[in-house]
Amino acid sequence: MMKILAEDEAQYVVCLDNSGYLASLEKHKIYRALPDKGADADGDLRIVDESGEDYLYPKERFVPISVPPRVQRSLALTG
């Protein structure tokens, strides 16, 4: 079953530093960052990583990006 996340539920980021997380993150890859006020307050982002699950990672490893609506719809598809 395919699920599409609402636009306001996710933002997109690019990983700039995957050191220490080589199996979980790929450098220069686009990831979905899910809203998490507690994580944000601690300097972390909740990222849907290579496992397909969401985990907390240090915010400084990522840069937020804007993507066109068509790309955003494609990235929001999950299995």
PyMOL commands that set and color helices and strands:
alter all, ss='L'
color gray80, all
select helices_A, chain A and resi 7-9+37-41+59-61+69-76
alter helices_A, ss='H'
color red, helices_A
select strands_A, chain A and resi 3-4+11-15+30-34+44-48+54-58+62-65+77-78
alter strands_A, ss='S'
color yellow, strands_A
deselect
rebuild
show_as cartoon
